[in-house]
């Protein structure tokens, strides 16, 4: 029975090297998503602090929206999360896939 229970960490390392806990994550009523906040939420999921479902429920996000954040971080790091640069990084990634 114990093998099936998932043990969650109490804290994970954030995108800027700081420790993140449930209390230090952006508040559930966040409406302005800056790069740092998006990156913190992605780091929380990647570190096992929260699941994708919990993040989507907590922050009223769609799975697709959160998945886009994860892809942006994987491909381009934190700068990829900038709304004004999404198209630039998207085209850059597509060109890299051709070669």
C-alpha positions, 0 to 999 in steps of 0.5 A: 500500500505504501508503494502506491502513495506518492510522497510530495516534497514540502519545497522545490527549487524555483526558477531563480534558485529560491525555495518554493512552497505552497505558501510562496506560490502565486496566490490562487486569485492571480490574474496578471501572469508575469514570466516569474509567476508562470515559471514558479508554477511550472517549477512546482509541477516539475518538482512534484509540489502540485499536479497539473490538475491541482494547478489548473483548478487552483489557478483556473487554467486549462490543461492546454494553457499550462502545457503551453507554459511547460513547452515554452520553458522546455524550449526557451527557458523563462524568456519563452514565457513572455507573451510578446515573444511567443511568436518569435520563439515558436518560429525559432523552434520550428526552424530548428526542427527542420534541420 
